[in-house]
Structures are given as C-alpha cells and as structure tokens.
Amino acid sequence: MIHLYYTEKGQGKPLILLHGNGEDSSYFDRQMDYFSQTRRVIAVDTRGHGRSPRGTAPFTIRQFAEDLRGFMEEMGIDKADLLGFSDGGNIALIFALRYPGKVDRLILNGANLWSGGVKPSVQIPIILGYYIANFFGHFSGKARANAELLRLMVKDPDIKAEELRSIQSPTLVIAGERDMIREEHTRLIAAEIPGAELSIIPGDHFIAAGNPEGFNREVDRFLRETFS
C-alpha cells in the first residue's frame, strides 16, 4: 500500500475529488474553494501523479480504485460522495461497482467505458503516441512513464455498459458541449445507470476548470437535491 498525497479543506460530509490523466489535485482548485464552504473536500493525487508515489503495483484504473479504498480506510472515511473527472471518473465508476457501500453520491465528469468512447480526432493520436512511447520505453525511463500514462487511455477502463446497471448511488453524469468524449457515449453511461441525471453544459472536456461557475452550480444543485 502507498500513501497518496491529498489536500483537504472545509468541514462536514466528505466529498472526494479525483483528477484526470497526467494531472494532479490542483485541477480542482475552484471546486475546493466552492464546496469547502459546506463540505469536507478532499482532492487526491492518483498513484504516480502529482506528489503521490508510483509504487510497484500495476498502473491501471482498477489499481487506482484499490488505492482509493486504502486511502479512505487510512482517513477513517466509511462513505463519501465521489466526484471524478476523466480518468478520475473512470476510477470512481470502478470503485462504485466494487464498493457500492462506500459511495453515497457519484458525479462522473467526462468519464468513458472504453477507448472508443473518445472522439477519433483525439483518440487516434493517443493510440499512436502510446505505441511509439511503448517502443522507446525499452530504452528510456521517461518514454516508459509516458507509455504508462497513455496506456490508461488506450487499454482502460474496459467496462461493459450493462455493468453500470448495478450502481446503486444517485449519479450525475456531466460533460461539456464540446467534450472529447463522444456525446452518445456520455448519454449511454447516463442511460445505463439507474436513475442517473445527465447534464451537458457549455465548455469542452475541462469544464471544471474552464467553466467553474456552471460546473459548480450543476454539481451543487445535484448534491442538494439528492441530500438524504
């Protein structure tokens, strides 16, 4: 087990923020400020991202979900709301499928079930970059690390749509109007999760940073309306 780096702000019910591929917890600065007024907000650096160590375990979405389980146990958090962006959304999905009792409400921003959910204009260069980095990874540690990151977007998360029907948490699926995830794929995720809400707002894939007012307002509305 590794110890994940995190930042924490506010008091109250825990809301855990999970960033995307190649990023760190600072991506959610505008969400930390906003939601910490009423919540205990915790933004985590995924394994091998930001200030969290790489460790020796597999560099996969499923391993990241296991890391999150360990992190929650370490922090004494039995149950939390999860907000995941991009690969962070994929981590949140896997986590909710494996540990439904640990997730209260689920917010999925720009998540995808398989690599084909990404628009070809974005995914094709990623695939090419992965195979190039994978080749040069035999000679370069930097290329090897880059291949690990790109692999997450080529091979993971590999979730079957019908698996989503077992998710028990109230769920908000939110994406940008110009998201790099195909809109039909985002709609599929929302349709397969029982009772999930769908919100598509102005912006691209990075709406939490690029349109924080609209993003925070939608997430806040969802959290307030589903509060129990």
C-alpha positions as CSV (number, residue, x, y, z in Angstrom):
1,M,0.0,0.0,0.0
2,I,1.2,3.5,-0.8
3,H,0.3,6.8,0.9
4,L,-1.5,9.1,-1.5
5,Y,-0.9,12.8,-1.3
6,Y,-4.0,14.9,-0.8
7,T,-5.2,18.4,0.0
8,E,-8.2,19.0,2.4
9,K,-10.4,22.0,3.1
10,G,-13.6,22.6,5.0
11,Q,-15.7,20.5,7.4
12,G,-18.8,18.3,7.1
13,K,-19.7,15.4,4.9
14,P,-16.7,14.2,2.8
15,L,-16.5,14.9,-0.9
16,I,-13.5,13.2,-2.6
17,L,-12.2,14.7,-5.9
18,L,-10.4,12.5,-8.4
19,H,-8.4,14.2,-11.2
20,G,-7.7,13.1,-14.7
21,N,-4.8,11.5,-16.6
22,G,-1.5,13.3,-16.2
23,E,-2.9,15.9,-13.8
24,D,-3.0,16.3,-10.0
25,S,-5.3,17.5,-7.3
26,S,-4.7,21.2,-8.1
27,Y,-7.0,20.8,-11.1
28,F,-9.9,21.1,-8.7
29,D,-8.8,24.4,-7.0
30,R,-12.0,26.1,-7.9
31,Q,-14.1,23.2,-6.6
32,M,-12.1,23.1,-3.4
33,D,-12.9,26.8,-2.7
34,Y,-16.5,26.5,-3.6
35,F,-17.6,23.2,-1.9
36,S,-15.5,23.6,1.2
37,Q,-17.9,26.3,2.4
38,T,-20.3,23.5,3.3
39,R,-18.3,20.2,2.9
40,R,-15.1,18.5,3.9
41,V,-13.5,18.4,0.4
42,I,-10.5,16.1,-0.2
43,A,-8.6,16.2,-3.5
44,V,-6.3,13.2,-4.0
45,D,-3.3,12.8,-6.2
46,T,-3.6,9.4,-8.0
47,R,-0.7,6.9,-7.8
48,G,2.2,8.2,-9.9
49,H,0.6,11.6,-10.3
50,G,1.4,14.9,-8.6
51,R,3.1,14.2,-5.3
52,S,1.8,10.6,-4.9
53,P,4.5,7.9,-5.3
54,R,4.3,5.5,-8.3
55,G,4.9,2.4,-6.2
56,T,5.3,-1.1,-7.7
57,A,1.7,-2.1,-8.2
58,P,0.1,-2.2,-11.7
59,F,-0.6,1.2,-13.2
60,T,-4.3,0.7,-14.0
61,I,-7.7,2.2,-13.3
62,R,-8.6,-0.8,-11.2
63,Q,-5.4,-0.4,-9.1
64,F,-6.2,3.2,-8.6
65,A,-9.7,2.2,-7.3
66,E,-8.0,-0.1,-4.8
67,D,-5.7,2.8,-3.8
68,L,-8.8,4.9,-3.1
69,R,-10.2,2.1,-0.9
70,G,-7.0,2.1,1.1
71,F,-6.9,5.9,1.2
72,M,-10.5,6.0,2.6
73,E,-9.6,3.4,5.2
74,E,-6.5,5.3,6.2
75,M,-8.5,8.5,6.5
76,G,-11.3,6.8,8.6
77,I,-13.9,7.6,5.9
78,D,-16.5,4.9,5.7
79,K,-18.6,6.5,3.0
80,A,-18.2,9.6,0.8
81,D,-19.5,11.4,-2.3
82,L,-17.2,11.0,-5.2
83,L,-16.5,13.5,-8.0
84,G,-14.3,12.1,-10.7
85,F,-13.1,13.9,-13.8
86,S,-11.9,11.9,-17.0
87,D,-9.8,9.0,-15.7
88,G,-10.9,10.1,-12.2
89,G,-14.4,9.5,-13.3
90,N,-13.4,6.0,-14.5
91,I,-11.8,5.3,-11.1
92,A,-15.0,6.4,-9.4
93,L,-17.0,4.1,-11.7
94,I,-14.8,1.1,-10.9
95,F,-14.9,2.0,-7.2
96,A,-18.7,2.3,-7.2
97,L,-19.0,-1.1,-8.9
98,R,-16.6,-2.8,-6.4
99,Y,-17.5,-1.0,-3.2
100,P,-21.1,0.3,-3.5
101,G,-21.5,0.6,0.3
102,K,-18.6,3.2,0.3
103,V,-20.2,5.6,-2.2
104,D,-23.1,7.9,-1.3
105,R,-23.5,10.1,-4.4
106,L,-21.5,9.8,-7.6
107,I,-20.5,12.6,-10.0
108,L,-19.0,11.5,-13.3
109,N,-17.4,14.2,-15.4
110,G,-16.1,13.3,-18.8
111,A,-15.8,9.6,-18.0
112,N,-15.7,6.8,-20.6
113,L,-16.3,3.0,-20.5
114,W,-13.8,2.1,-23.2
115,S,-11.3,3.9,-25.5
116,G,-13.9,4.0,-28.4
117,G,-15.9,6.4,-26.3
118,V,-13.3,9.1,-27.1
119,K,-13.7,11.1,-30.3
120,P,-11.4,9.7,-33.1
121,S,-9.7,13.0,-33.6
122,V,-8.4,12.8,-30.0
123,Q,-8.0,9.0,-29.6
124,I,-6.1,8.2,-32.8
125,P,-3.1,10.4,-31.8
126,I,-3.2,8.9,-28.3
127,I,-3.0,5.4,-29.7
128,L,-0.1,6.3,-32.0
129,G,1.6,8.0,-29.2
130,Y,1.2,5.0,-26.9
131,Y,2.8,2.6,-29.3
132,I,5.7,4.9,-30.0
133,A,6.3,5.6,-26.3
134,N,6.0,1.9,-25.6
135,F,8.7,1.1,-28.1
136,F,11.1,3.8,-26.9
137,G,10.3,2.7,-23.3
138,H,12.7,-0.1,-23.8
139,F,15.5,2.5,-23.9
140,S,14.2,5.5,-21.9
141,G,12.6,5.7,-18.5
142,K,10.8,9.0,-19.5
143,A,9.3,7.2,-22.5
144,R,8.3,4.3,-20.3
145,A,6.5,6.6,-17.9
146,N,4.7,8.4,-20.8
147,A,3.6,5.0,-22.2
148,E,2.1,4.1,-18.8
149,L,0.0,7.3,-18.8
150,L,-1.1,6.8,-22.4
151,R,-1.9,3.1,-21.8
152,L,-4.6,4.2,-19.4
153,M,-6.4,5.9,-22.3
154,V,-5.9,3.0,-24.7
155,K,-6.5,-0.1,-22.6
156,D,-8.6,1.1,-19.7
157,P,-11.1,1.3,-18.2
158,D,-12.8,-1.5,-20.3
159,I,-16.2,-1.5,-18.6
160,K,-19.2,-3.2,-20.1
161,A,-22.2,-0.9,-20.3
162,E,-24.5,-3.5,-18.7
163,E,-22.3,-3.5,-15.6
164,L,-23.5,0.1,-14.8
165,R,-27.0,-1.2,-14.1
166,S,-25.7,-2.4,-10.7
167,I,-24.7,1.0,-9.5
168,Q,-26.8,2.0,-6.5
169,S,-25.7,5.5,-5.9
170,P,-27.6,8.6,-7.1
171,T,-25.5,9.7,-10.0
172,L,-24.9,12.8,-12.1
173,V,-23.2,12.4,-15.4
174,I,-21.9,15.8,-16.6
175,A,-19.9,16.8,-19.7
176,G,-19.0,19.8,-21.8
177,E,-20.8,20.5,-25.1
178,R,-17.5,20.2,-26.9
179,D,-16.2,17.3,-24.8
180,M,-13.6,14.9,-26.2
181,I,-15.9,12.1,-25.1
182,R,-18.5,11.3,-27.7
183,E,-21.9,12.7,-26.6
184,E,-23.6,9.5,-27.4
185,H,-21.1,7.7,-25.2
186,T,-21.8,10.1,-22.3
187,R,-25.6,9.6,-22.9
188,L,-25.1,5.8,-22.8
189,I,-23.4,6.0,-19.4
190,A,-26.3,8.1,-18.0
191,A,-28.9,5.8,-19.6
192,E,-27.4,2.6,-18.1
193,I,-27.0,3.8,-14.5
194,P,-30.4,3.5,-12.8
195,G,-31.9,7.0,-12.2
196,A,-28.8,8.9,-13.3
197,E,-29.1,12.5,-14.3
198,L,-27.4,13.9,-17.4
199,S,-26.1,17.5,-17.7
200,I,-24.3,18.8,-20.7
201,I,-23.1,22.4,-20.2
202,P,-21.1,24.9,-22.2
203,G,-17.4,24.1,-22.5
204,D,-15.0,21.4,-23.5
205,H,-13.6,18.4,-21.7
206,F,-12.2,20.6,-18.9
207,I,-15.4,22.3,-17.7
208,A,-14.5,22.1,-14.0
209,A,-11.5,24.4,-14.7
210,G,-12.8,26.3,-17.8
211,N,-16.4,26.9,-16.7
212,P,-16.3,26.5,-12.9
213,E,-19.3,28.6,-12.3
214,G,-21.6,26.5,-14.5
215,F,-20.0,23.2,-13.3
216,N,-20.1,24.0,-9.6
217,R,-23.7,25.2,-9.9
218,E,-24.8,21.9,-11.5
219,V,-22.9,19.7,-9.1
220,D,-24.2,21.7,-6.1
221,R,-27.8,21.5,-7.4
222,F,-27.4,17.7,-7.7
223,L,-25.9,17.3,-4.3
224,R,-28.6,19.4,-2.6
225,E,-31.5,17.8,-4.4
226,T,-30.2,14.3,-3.6
227,F,-29.3,15.1,0.0
228,S,-30.6,12.5,2.4
